């Protein structure tokens, strides 16, 4: 990851599994590749434990939770944000599939990464 594009709210959270770390790396690689550098002001990535501690119900058994509300990463995960072309979303799905993972949309503001 290029340091210029990295901000505190997109760092990998503590306690991630190897799969969670690989997912985070794949997402940030896509962001850098496509010049996505707006990450908003909220924390973007959560470990399943952190997500559960927030009192959330869905995504707590995942490898990584991605909160993309008000965030440039939304075009990688949300069909409405990606419209009219879904190339980046499909490329993100393929990158995750190559490492044995997939994205599951929970709402229009977050989703989670799981093992296949």
N, C-alpha and C positions, 0 to 999 in steps of 0.2 A: 504494500500500500504506500502510495506517495504521501509523505508527511504533509505536503501543502493541502491535501484534500482531507486529511484526518482531523477530526475535532473530537473533543471529549465525549460528546453524545453518540458517537458511532464506534467507540472502542468495544472490543470483545469483552463481554462481562466475565467476571470471575466464575469459576466452577463449571465451565462448559465441558462437555465430553469432547473427544476427538472429532466426532461428527459435527458437533456444534461449532467447533473452531473451524472446521473445513467449510461449513456453510457460511460462516461469517466471512471467511477469506474469499470464497467464491462471489459473494454479494459485493464486497468492497472492490474486488477485481473488476466486476462488471461496472460498478459506479465509476471507477477510474477510467476504464476503457471508453465509456460513453460520456465522459465529462460531467457526470452527475456530482455536483459539489454543494448542493443546498440540502442541509440535513435538519433544518428547523432548530428549535431550541429544546425540544424534549429528548429524553433518552430514546434511542432507536432500537437497541438490542437488549434483550433480557434473557437470562438463563431461565430454564423451567422453574427452578426454585424461587428466583426473584419474582417471577410472574405469579406463582402460587401465593407467595407472601403478600402480594398486592390484593389478594382475594379474588383473583380471576379464576374462572371455571374451565376455560378452554385453552389448550396449548400447554398445559402443565406437565404433560408427558412427552413433550416434543424434545428436539435437540437444541432448538433456538427459537425464540419469539422475536418477530420483527414488527415494530410499531412504525408505520409509515405515514401516519396522518401528518399533514403539513410538512412533507418531506419529499425530496426529489426521488427517493427510491420507489415511490408509489407507482411509477411507470413500469417497474419491473415485476409488480405483483397484482395490480388492480386493473381489471379490464376497462373500466370506465375511464381511468386516468390514461391508459395506453391508447385508447381510441383516437384516431381511426386506424392506426397500424399497430399490430400486436408483436412486431418483430423483437423488440427488447424483452417483452414478457416471455415470449417463446424461447429466446436465447437464454434467459435466466433459468427457465424450467429445464432446458437441455443441460446447462452447466451443473445444475443440482443433480440431475439424473445420472450424469457421468460419474458422480461420486456416491451414488447409491442413496440419494435423498430426494424428497419432493416437498413442494410448498402446498400448504393447505390454508385457504382463505378462511378467516373466522368472521370478520366484519369488513367494512370499507376502511377501517383504520389500523388493523393489525392482522397478522396471520402467523403461522408457525411452520417450522421446517421439521420434517420427520424422516426416519429411515424408510426405505422402500420395503 
